[in-house]
Amino acid sequence: MLSAEFADDLLATGEEVLTHSIGEQDPRKTVLTEDEFCSRLMANRSRIRKALEA
């Protein structure tokens, strides 16, 4: 469950492709790579939008 404030902030990004440059690219060195982290954020953003449309 996301906090309401975080959900609002995520929705405020609109349709932008989210990026993050501080993480690792090598999956052996991190729990989530930069791409995995951003793709999860964007997936959550889509889920929030769909829930608001329902």
C-alpha positions as CSV (number, residue, x, y, z in Angstrom):
1,M,0.0,0.0,0.0
2,L,1.4,3.4,-1.0
3,S,0.9,6.5,1.1
4,A,-1.6,9.0,-0.3
5,E,1.2,11.6,-0.5
6,F,3.5,9.3,-2.4
7,A,0.7,8.3,-4.8
8,D,-0.1,12.0,-5.5
9,D,3.6,12.7,-6.2
10,L,3.9,9.7,-8.5
11,L,0.8,10.7,-10.4
12,A,2.3,14.2,-10.7
13,T,5.0,12.8,-12.9
14,G,2.4,12.4,-15.7
15,E,3.5,10.2,-18.5
16,E,7.2,10.9,-18.0
17,V,9.6,8.0,-18.2
18,L,11.2,7.8,-14.8
19,T,15.0,7.4,-14.5
20,H,17.4,6.9,-11.7
21,S,21.2,7.1,-12.0
22,I,22.5,6.3,-8.5
23,G,21.9,2.6,-8.4
24,E,23.7,-0.4,-10.0
25,Q,23.2,-1.8,-13.4
26,D,24.7,-5.2,-12.4
27,P,21.9,-7.4,-10.9
28,R,24.6,-9.3,-8.9
29,K,25.5,-6.1,-7.0
30,T,22.0,-4.9,-6.0
31,V,18.5,-6.0,-5.0
32,L,17.0,-3.8,-7.8
33,T,18.8,-2.4,-10.8
34,E,18.1,1.1,-11.8
35,D,15.8,-0.1,-14.6
36,E,13.9,-2.5,-12.3
37,F,13.4,0.3,-9.7
38,C,12.0,2.7,-12.3
39,S,9.8,0.1,-14.0
40,R,8.2,-0.7,-10.7
41,L,7.5,2.9,-10.0
42,M,5.9,3.4,-13.4
43,A,3.9,0.2,-12.9
44,N,2.6,1.5,-9.6
45,R,1.7,4.8,-11.3
46,S,-0.3,2.9,-13.9
47,R,-2.1,0.9,-11.1
48,I,-3.0,4.0,-9.2
49,R,-4.4,5.6,-12.4
50,K,-6.5,2.6,-13.1
51,A,-7.8,2.5,-9.6
52,L,-8.8,6.1,-9.8
53,E,-10.7,5.5,-13.0
54,A,-12.7,2.6,-11.5
